[in-house]
Amino acid sequence: MVRYSQEERLDEIDLAILRELQRDGRISNVELARRINLSPPATHARVRHLEEQGFIRKYVSLLDQEMVGYEMTCFISVSLQLHQHEELEEFHAAIRQIPEVLECYHVTGEFDYLLKVVVRSRQDLQRLIVNRLTPLPGVARIYTSLVLSAIKATTELALPE
């Protein structure tokens, strides 16, 4: 049994459910039950419990970004001048409003934030940097890296076997 918190423990069946759902979130309950060797009602109850406990946050469709017109993936590093709570919260709120920003992490090192961004074109990237990021209060430096190719991109967590 794997321990995740004092209140909640995941057994081998829970882990099997999570592995299967990471691979295919649209799998039917009957097929999921077959794969984990459990009855459909028991499988459904376990999935509901995992959802209620927050182990499963939501179900999504992962789109092919190039097929829907987003030709460029970029990582943008941002440094702020000040690190006061109010300025940080203002920056966080502004970043949440920019749809091209898929992910934003507060990090250690030379920069304060790392953003994963997708844009349709070089011109869109320029507009994002010049019109949306640079004017944000407190932004001191911006460094952009363009992704040439994705060697590995997954959403699956490596759960214990």
C-alpha positions, 0 to 999 in steps of 0.5 A: 500500500502506498501512503499519500497522506495520514487520512488517505491511502491508495491500494494496488487497485486504486493505483491501477485505476489511476494508471488506466485513467491517465492513459485513457480518460474516456475508458468505459467503466466496464472496460476499466473494471475488466482491466483491473479485474474488479466488478463494474459497480465496485470500480465505479465506487472506487473512481467516485471516491478517488474523484471526491478525495481529489486524486482525480482533479478533472478529465480533459481532452489533449489537443494537437496544438499544431492542428489547431493553429498553435505553431510555437511553444515557448518557455519564457523566464521572468524576473521581477524587480520587487518581491513583495506579497502585493506585487507577486499577487498582482503578477499572478492575477495578470498571468492567469488572464493571459490565455497563451500562458498554459503553465506558470511556475514560481521557481528558484534560480536566476529568474523568478517565474517560468512560463510555458506559452503557445502562440500561433506565430512569431508576430503573436509571440512579439505581441505577447511579450511587448504588449502583455508581459513587458508592461506588467508592473514589476517586470525587470527581465524577460528571457524567451526560449523557442521550442524546436522539437518536443522530445518527451511530452506527457501528462502521465505521472509515474505511479508505483507499480 
